[in-house]
């Protein structure tokens, strides 16, 4: 119990451990720290100007979230997204997202104003060699899920957030130029929702998700 309390205290906003955690985790999710990379406590500590102890605490938390695998006296390995995990995430996303897109389109919802910032961020990512795309991509899909108005489904979807972002980053690593196609597919989904086409919206979402999944699973050359 004392250990848990100490960890919570070290993770308070502004603490050194929180700084280390907030530095490392986004880089794990967006692919800047690629799968299979061995991270060094010393390197992270030096970059942040802190001691190794809070970095070790951050690594422990990230290992508990299945993002890192710890190797004493060597560092922490960025855990790859396994094929089975990617398949499980795809299945869950298909069930939730296709259903929500269908319901939102059937209800005649106009999400243009809500989705425009995400589309704009995705377009900027094209010009910035992919920077920020995974976050904008996640926000786009979540907006559609949340628009369905079912908080239980939205919470279930949020539980996939980290895995979703890592898989998106893996897809981009295979083919950065594919971002332009993904943005175009997002626009097609919005158009189907806007014209109240439930079957079309659901079909486009499924095709889009399966395409991204296949790209993420593709062996790197």
N, C-alpha and C positions, 0 to 999 in steps of 0.2 A: 504493500500500500504506500509506504514512504517513497518507494521508487517512482510510482505513478504520480504522486503529488509533486515530487521534484521535477519530473519530466514536464508536467503541466506548467509549473512555475517557470521553467526554462523556456517554454514555448509562448510565454506571454508576449503581447505585442511589444516590439522594440528590444526584446532580449537578443543576445547574440545567437542563441540556438534558433530563434524565430527567423533572424536574418539569414542564417545559413539555409534553413528549410525553404524560405521564400526565394532564395537565390537558385537552389538546386532543382526544386520540383518543377517550375515552369520549363526548365531546360530539359528535363526528362520527358515532359509531356509533348513538347513541340519538336523534339528530335535534335536539338542542339547538342545534347548529350546522347549520342546514338546508342542503340542496343549493342551490347557487347563491349562497351567502353569501360575501362577500369578507372574509377574516380579516386583521386588521392585526397585524404584529409588535409595534408599539408598544403596542397595546391589551392583548395577551396579556402582554407584558413588564410593563406597569403593574399588571395584575391580580395577577401573581405576585411582584412586587417584584424582578425580575431584569432583566438587560440584554437587548438585542435579539439578541445573538449566539447564546445558547443557544436562543432561540425560533426563530431561523432554522435552526439545526441540527435542531430537532424538526420544523419544517416540511419540511425536506429529506427526513427519514426518512418522514414521512407521505406525501409526494409519491411516494417510491419504493414505497409500499404502495398507490398509486393512489387515495388518499383526498383528496389536494389537488392542485391545479394551480398552480404558482408563477408570479407575475407580478412581475418585478423592480421595485422601488421602489413597487409598488402593494399587494402582499400576496399572499395565497394564496386561491384560489377552492375552495370545497368542491365536489368533483366529484359531479355527479348520478349515480345508478345508471342506466345506459343500459337501454333496453328489451331489447337483446340479452343483456346481462349478467343481467338479471332472469330472462329465459327460460332461460338456461344454468343458473342456480342452481336454478330450479324443477325442471328435468329431473334434475339431480344429486340433489336432495333427494327427489324422487319415487322414484328408483331405490333410494336407500339407505334412506329412512325407511319406505316401504311394505313393503319386504322385511324390515326389522328388526322392525317391528310385527307382521307376519305370523308371523315365526319366534318372537318372544317370546310371542305369544298361543298359538301351537301348543305351546310348551313348558310352558304352564301357569304362567308366572311371575307372581308377585304383586308388583307395583311400587308398591303403594299407599303403603307407608312411605317409599319413596324419592321419590315424586312429590308427596307431601303438602306439603312445604315450598315447592315451586315453585308449586303451586296456591294456597297461602296467600299467597305473594308476589304472584301475579297478582291475587288478590282485593283485596289492599291497594292495588294499583295502580289499581283501579277507583275506590277512595275518594280516591286522591291524584292524580287527573287524569292517569293514565297513567305516573307516575313509576316507573321501575324495571321496567316491563312487558317491555321488549325483552330484558333480561337473564334474567328469570324464564322468558320464553317460550323462549329459547335453551336454558336449562338443562333445561326440560321435555323438549324434543325430543331433546337429547343423551342424557338418561338412558335413553330408550327404545332409542336406537341402541347405547349402551354395554352395555345389558342383553343384547343379542344375543351378546356375548362374542367378537366378531370384531375384534381390534385394528386390522387393516388398514382395515376399513370405518370404524371410529371415527376413525382418523387422517385418512382422506379427508374424513369429515364435519367434523372440526375445522378443516380447511383452508377450509371455507365459512363459518366462524364470523362474521367481520367482515361479509361480504356479506349473510349471513342477517340479522344484527342491523340493518343499514342498511335492508334491504327491509322488515323488520317495522316499523321506525320510520316509513318512508314510508307504509305502510298505515295506521298510527295517525294520521299527520298528516292523511290524507284523511278519516278518520272515527273520532275518539277514542272515541265511544260503542260502536264495534265491539268494544272490548276485552271487554265482557261476553259477547258472542257467542263470541269466541275461547276464553274461559275455559270456557264451557259445552261447546264442541266438544272441548276438552282432557279434560273430565270424561267425555265419551262415549267417547273413545279409551281412557281408563283402564278404563272399565266393560267395553269389548269385550275388552281384554286379560285382565281379571280373570275374565271368564266363558269364557275360552279359545275365543274366536271369531276365528280367524285372518283369514278373509275380511272379516268386519266391521271388524276393527281396521285392516286395510290400506285398505279402502274409505273409512273415516272419515278416516284420515290423508291420503289423496289428495284428498278433497273439501275438507278443511281447508286444505291447502297451496294448492290451486288458488284457493280463495276469497280467501286472503290475497294471492296473486299478482295476481289481477284487481283487487283494491282498490288495491294499490301502483301498478299500471299506469294507474289511472284518472286522467285529466287533472284537475288541481285547478281548482275553480271560483273 
